[in-house]
């Protein structure tokens, strides 16, 4: 039973093991202002919009070569995360990219799993609590959100410190500690904050749309319409430019919604860069903690940062919103509901935050995959068609053509390059994970 993770690790590395060495060059001079196509001659990776490549360099202070290496590390971190979350279960303590972007760290609760992590080219870190245990603490606080004191602005699972952080305004430490009473020993820590999060409503985000005299922004196109922030409108509300109707909306609790557009509007798998171009959306593979992320908004354009924490809860004046992702990519009023991407992968829609793009701040976005799953929606990608809703269901029995972006369950069979393969481990297919390349995931039959 202990052999499968190691076997999977070795298979994923394969003959290209050296490619999984997460090492970058030194950080660029903080005062530098890199631009794509600069002296290094490094171009944006295939499929990544030049505008996003430039924004990564500007906001993360990277040279073109460093930005490209960072994107490669982030993508691999996502794959490591997917495999280990499935194989280690409750022993998995989460995965995160280090602040300098040079390595991927994976928390493990047993020493025996460290070798599996190393086999995948990541660095193991012994932790006391698994990711599932931290999520259970967050869920418990979420159920008590109505009792959260005024001094508490939110809470989240912080993977690098292996704890659940409860954010408290000055003077609110005692109230925050009382709010967290009952959590397992050593799982919660109170952290002082000056954040004053507010949802970014009544303004333009990605592309503008209107609800009466209010404005919000389109997140991502789906079959029949688009997803956006739930605080932008209630079920039944009408929109214009494009015309449509809110068919689902949740806020507070969560902050997501979807709008069914009227006939004549054509959803496309693109995000506006506000510089004369668009970014093509290729899918919605979840990025790891520490990965670079960029967001689009009409007020501040392209802005990039890193994913700091996941499964965060924030207390807005309207109530607590849970299940958000926390980032230092800045935003301002006018960016609400806008698109967040890691490379070409859709990550979520802007919920709210504090600060601005002059002094910096903390922002929160609602992850996109839970929106798709909640409403049974299919994301429109750059090819013009939908990708499967990430609900964990597999494709029907029988041989079908293998396709990146499809969720396969153990036992599913596919055809690739004229050969038939059986799935050994449930996963979402990605480029580079073609059946012949990952014998730990697929067996030829």
Helices and strands as residue ranges (DSSP letters): H 3-13, G 14-20, H 50-60, H 64-88, G 89-91, E 92-97, E 104-108, G 111-113, H 114-119, E 123-126, H 131-143, G 145-147, E 152-158, E 163-168, H 173-179, E 188-192, E 198-199, E 208-211, E 214-217, E 220-222, E 225-228, G 230-232, E 238-239, E 244-250, E 256-261, E 270-272, E 278-280, E 292-297, E 301-316, E 319-327, E 339-342, E 345-356, E 360-367, H 368-375, E 400-401, E 407-408, E 413-416, E 419-423, E 427-428, G 435-437, E 442-444
